[in-house]
Amino acid sequence: MSDRLLAQITPLIPKLRAYAIVLTRSASDADDLLQDTLLRAWRFREGYAEGTNLKAWLFRILRNEFLRRAQAAKFITEDIDGKYAAQLVTNPDQEFNLRYQELLGAMERLSDGTREALLLTVGAGLTYAEAADACGCPIGTIKSRVNRARELLLSYVDFTPDPQTC
């Protein structure tokens, strides 16, 4: 069956190519479409019922392949000069993520009172007096805890300032 089917397909190739050129409006795109059509027809040759219209079967495969490509092309944007790709650039954040995880680990090592005082003043932006009221302790205790938290964090985390950001 395969040799006979191939013999029947071969004379239809010029007509298929002409139709592909009409659809794609480009000889090179038409050649690609025709090649994919013939490959698809050959791959699914068992689906062709002998005695039916081979020409119609091939043209339907070509048309469906063209429509599939047109659908896929909706999601493709040509970017010859790289303008769109340049907008997709993301600055590297690996170093930040590592430093952030290191800081979180160091925060876990602080005592509850020290961590709370630091988070209230530095994290939540409360004044020392407001933090002291929230914790129910003297303002001096909050100042001492925040200072101790900063010193401990610096000892837990290897902090070397980046000259570019300073």
C-alpha positions as CSV (number, residue, x, y, z in Angstrom):
1,M,0.0,0.0,0.0
2,S,2.8,2.5,0.9
3,D,4.5,2.4,-2.6
4,R,1.2,2.8,-4.3
5,L,0.1,5.6,-2.0
6,L,3.5,7.4,-2.6
7,A,2.9,7.0,-6.4
8,Q,-0.5,8.7,-6.0
9,I,0.8,11.5,-3.8
10,T,3.8,12.5,-6.0
11,P,1.8,14.0,-8.9
12,L,-0.3,16.1,-6.4
13,I,2.7,17.8,-4.9
14,P,2.8,20.8,-7.3
15,K,-0.9,21.5,-6.7
16,L,-0.4,21.2,-3.0
17,R,2.5,23.7,-3.2
18,A,0.5,26.1,-5.2
19,Y,-2.3,26.0,-2.6
20,A,0.3,26.5,0.2
21,I,1.7,29.5,-1.6
22,V,-1.8,31.0,-1.8
23,L,-2.3,30.4,1.9
24,T,1.1,31.6,3.2
25,R,1.9,34.2,0.5
26,S,5.5,33.1,0.7
27,A,7.3,30.5,-1.3
28,S,9.6,29.5,1.6
29,D,6.8,29.3,4.1
30,A,4.8,27.3,1.6
31,D,7.7,24.8,1.2
32,D,7.8,24.4,4.9
33,L,4.1,23.9,5.1
34,L,4.1,21.4,2.3
35,Q,6.9,19.5,3.9
36,D,5.0,19.3,7.2
37,T,1.9,18.3,5.3
38,L,3.6,15.5,3.5
39,L,5.2,14.3,6.7
40,R,1.9,14.3,8.5
41,A,0.2,12.5,5.7
42,W,2.9,9.8,5.6
43,R,2.9,9.4,9.4
44,F,-0.9,8.9,9.4
45,R,-1.2,7.0,6.1
46,E,-3.0,4.2,7.9
47,G,-5.8,6.7,8.5
48,Y,-6.4,7.2,4.8
49,A,-9.2,4.9,3.6
50,E,-8.2,3.5,0.2
51,G,-10.7,4.3,-2.5
52,T,-11.6,7.7,-1.0
53,N,-10.5,11.0,-2.5
54,L,-6.7,11.2,-1.8
55,K,-6.5,14.7,-3.2
56,A,-9.1,16.0,-0.8
57,W,-7.5,14.2,2.1
58,L,-4.1,15.8,1.4
59,F,-5.6,19.3,0.9
60,R,-7.5,19.0,4.2
61,I,-4.2,18.0,6.0
62,L,-2.5,21.0,4.4
63,R,-5.3,23.4,5.4
64,N,-5.4,22.1,9.0
65,E,-1.6,22.4,9.3
66,F,-1.9,26.0,8.0
67,L,-4.6,26.8,10.5
68,R,-2.6,25.2,13.4
69,R,0.4,27.3,12.5
70,A,-1.8,30.5,12.3
71,Q,-3.2,29.7,15.7
72,A,0.3,29.2,17.1
73,A,1.5,32.4,15.5
74,K,-0.9,34.4,17.5
75,F,1.4,33.8,20.5
76,I,4.6,34.7,18.7
77,T,5.9,38.2,18.5
78,E,8.6,39.1,16.0
79,D,11.4,40.9,17.8
80,I,14.1,41.5,15.1
81,D,15.9,44.3,16.9
82,G,15.5,42.8,20.4
83,K,13.3,45.7,21.7
84,Y,10.8,43.4,23.4
85,A,13.4,41.0,24.7
86,A,15.2,43.8,26.4
87,Q,12.0,44.6,28.4
88,L,12.0,41.1,29.7
89,V,15.3,41.4,31.5
90,T,15.3,40.7,35.2
91,N,18.1,41.8,37.4
92,P,19.8,38.9,39.2
93,D,18.5,38.4,42.6
94,Q,20.3,35.3,43.8
95,E,22.6,37.2,46.0
96,F,19.7,39.1,47.6
97,N,17.8,35.9,48.2
98,L,20.8,34.3,49.8
99,R,21.4,37.3,52.0
100,Y,17.7,37.5,52.9
101,Q,17.6,33.8,54.0
102,E,20.8,34.3,56.0
103,L,19.1,37.3,57.8
104,L,16.0,35.3,58.5
105,G,18.1,32.6,60.0
106,A,19.9,35.1,62.2
107,M,16.7,36.6,63.3
108,E,15.5,33.2,64.5
109,R,18.6,33.0,66.7
110,L,17.6,36.2,68.6
111,S,15.7,35.9,71.9
112,D,12.0,36.7,71.7
113,G,12.2,40.0,73.4
114,T,15.2,41.2,71.4
115,R,13.6,40.1,68.1
116,E,10.3,41.8,69.1
117,A,12.0,45.1,70.0
118,L,13.8,45.1,66.6
119,L,10.8,44.2,64.6
120,L,8.6,46.9,66.3
121,T,11.2,49.7,65.8
122,V,12.9,48.8,62.5
123,G,10.2,46.6,60.9
124,A,7.0,48.3,62.0
125,G,8.5,51.8,62.2
126,L,7.4,52.5,65.8
127,T,9.3,54.9,67.9
128,Y,11.1,53.7,71.0
129,A,8.4,55.1,73.1
130,E,5.6,53.4,71.1
131,A,7.5,50.1,71.1
132,A,8.0,50.4,74.9
133,D,4.2,51.0,75.4
134,A,3.4,48.0,73.1
135,C,5.8,45.8,75.1
136,G,4.9,47.2,78.5
137,C,8.5,48.0,79.5
138,P,10.7,51.1,79.9
139,I,12.0,52.9,76.9
140,G,15.6,52.2,78.0
141,T,14.9,48.4,77.8
142,I,13.7,48.8,74.2
143,K,16.7,50.8,73.2
144,S,19.0,48.3,74.8
145,R,17.2,45.3,73.1
146,V,17.4,47.0,69.7
147,N,21.0,47.8,70.1
148,R,21.8,44.2,71.2
149,A,19.7,42.8,68.3
150,R,21.7,44.9,65.8
151,E,25.1,43.8,67.3
152,L,24.0,40.1,67.3
153,L,22.7,40.2,63.8
154,L,26.0,41.8,62.6
155,S,27.9,39.0,64.3
156,Y,25.6,36.3,62.9
157,V,25.6,37.6,59.4
158,D,28.7,38.3,57.4
159,F,27.9,41.9,56.4
160,T,30.3,43.6,54.1
161,P,28.8,46.7,52.6
162,D,28.6,46.9,48.8
163,P,30.6,50.0,47.7
164,Q,28.2,50.6,44.8
165,T,25.1,50.9,47.0
166,C,26.8,53.0,49.8
